[in-house]
Amino acid sequence: MELETYFTLLKLQSYSKQSSTMPFGDPKFPVINPSPDVDQTIRSLRTSDYLLATFLTSGSWAYGYIFGKPTRMACASTAMALGMTAAGMAMLQNGRSRLMGYRENAREVKTYGAWPVQPEVKANVPGVRYPVATGLTSPSVTPPLDWKNYD
């Protein structure tokens, strides 16, 4: 039993030694999985995601039918295919952002549990990641304004 606890602590320490568990930003909600795969994302979809896909697909079919006058059904089918593609991308984006902690995810945290090591949320401090506008650009980049012709 003591050996298992030791290996669990080693695993958690290796996670905490990483520079950041999130690659691109600080999430505002608990992280469930910092890098979820498509299967886990599809398993965690909500009813609102399926409704979004239904409305996007049917709305794009209606758009193709209304505005595709000479060949209504062909245009409607093509628009529906494009709408289905956009709906699939939107569903995966919403589900993945909930698992990564960028959207509200209380239901998912209750179902799947939180990731063992949560990233620390830092304030926006000046640096490479959060540059500060200094206003000291060279005249070759932004030449000074010529106010002579503004009467």
C-alpha positions in Angstrom: 0.0 0.0 0.0 2.8 2.4 0.8 4.5 1.7 -2.5 1.3 2.7 -4.5 1.1 5.9 -2.6 4.8 6.7 -3.4 4.2 6.1 -7.1 1.1 8.3 -7.0 3.1 11.1 -5.4 5.8 10.7 -8.0 3.2 10.9 -10.8 1.7 14.1 -9.3 5.2 15.6 -8.9 6.0 14.9 -12.6 2.8 16.7 -13.5 3.6 19.7 -11.3 7.1 20.0 -12.7 5.7 20.8 -16.2 5.8 24.5 -17.0 2.0 24.6 -17.6 -0.7 22.0 -17.9 -2.6 24.2 -20.4 -0.8 25.1 -23.6 -2.5 28.3 -24.7 -4.2 30.1 -21.9 -5.4 30.1 -18.3 -8.8 28.4 -18.0 -11.4 30.0 -15.7 -13.0 26.7 -14.7 -11.7 23.4 -13.4 -9.7 21.4 -15.9 -11.0 17.9 -16.6 -8.5 16.9 -19.2 -6.0 19.3 -20.6 -5.8 17.4 -23.9 -9.0 15.5 -24.5 -9.4 13.2 -27.5 -12.4 13.1 -29.8 -13.9 10.1 -28.2 -14.0 11.7 -24.7 -15.3 14.9 -26.2 -18.2 13.1 -28.0 -19.0 11.2 -24.8 -19.3 14.5 -22.9 -21.6 16.3 -25.3 -24.7 18.0 -23.8 -28.2 18.2 -25.1 -27.5 21.9 -26.0 -24.8 20.7 -28.4 -27.1 18.3 -30.1 -29.7 21.0 -30.5 -27.1 23.4 -31.9 -26.2 20.8 -34.5 -29.8 20.2 -35.3 -30.6 23.9 -35.8 -27.4 24.6 -37.8 -28.0 21.7 -40.1 -31.7 22.3 -40.7 -31.2 26.1 -40.9 -28.5 25.6 -43.6 -30.8 23.3 -45.5 -33.6 25.9 -45.4 -31.2 28.6 -46.5 -30.0 26.4 -49.5 -33.6 25.7 -50.4 -34.8 29.3 -50.2 -31.9 30.9 -52.1 -31.2 28.0 -54.6 -33.9 28.9 -57.0 -33.0 27.0 -60.2 -31.9 23.8 -58.4 -33.5 24.0 -55.0 -32.9 20.4 -53.8 -29.3 20.3 -55.0 -28.5 23.6 -53.3 -30.3 22.6 -50.2 -28.4 19.3 -49.9 -25.1 21.1 -50.5 -25.9 23.7 -47.9 -27.0 21.0 -45.5 -23.7 19.2 -45.9 -21.8 22.4 -45.2 -24.1 23.1 -42.2 -23.5 19.6 -40.8 -19.7 20.1 -41.1 -19.9 23.4 -39.2 -22.3 21.9 -36.6 -19.8 19.0 -36.0 -17.0 21.4 -35.6 -19.0 23.6 -33.2 -20.1 20.6 -31.1 -16.5 19.4 -30.8 -15.2 22.9 -30.0 -17.8 23.4 -27.2 -17.3 20.0 -25.7 -13.5 20.3 -25.8 -13.5 23.8 -24.3 -15.7 22.5 -21.4 -13.2 19.6 -20.8 -10.3 21.9 -20.9 -11.9 24.4 -18.5 -12.6 27.3 -20.8 -16.4 27.0 -20.5 -18.7 26.3 -17.6 -18.3 22.6 -16.8 -19.9 21.8 -13.4 -21.8 18.8 -14.8 -18.6 17.4 -16.4 -16.6 17.8 -13.3 -19.2 15.9 -11.3 -19.3 13.1 -13.9 -15.6 12.7 -14.8 -13.8 14.4 -11.9 -11.1 17.1 -12.1 -7.6 16.7 -13.4 -5.1 16.0 -10.5 -3.0 19.1 -11.2 -4.9 22.3 -11.9 -3.1 25.2 -13.5 -2.7 28.2 -11.3 -4.6 31.2 -12.6 -2.3 34.2 -12.7 -3.2 37.9 -13.2 -2.3 39.5 -16.4 1.3 40.6 -15.8 3.4 42.4 -18.3 5.8 40.1 -20.1 6.2 38.1 -23.3 2.8 36.5 -23.0 1.0 39.7 -22.1 2.8 42.6 -23.9 2.2 46.1 -22.8 1.6 48.8 -25.4 4.4 51.4 -24.8 3.7 53.8 -27.6 7.4 53.9 -28.5 7.3 52.7 -32.1 9.8 54.0 -34.6 8.7 56.5 -37.3 9.6 54.0 -40.0 6.8 51.8 -38.7 4.2 54.5 -38.0 5.3 57.8 -39.6 4.2 61.0 -37.8 0.9 62.5 -39.0 1.0 65.3 -41.5 -1.7 67.8 -40.5 -1.1 70.3 -43.3 -3.9 69.2 -45.6 -6.6 68.8 -42.9 -8.5 72.1 -43.2 
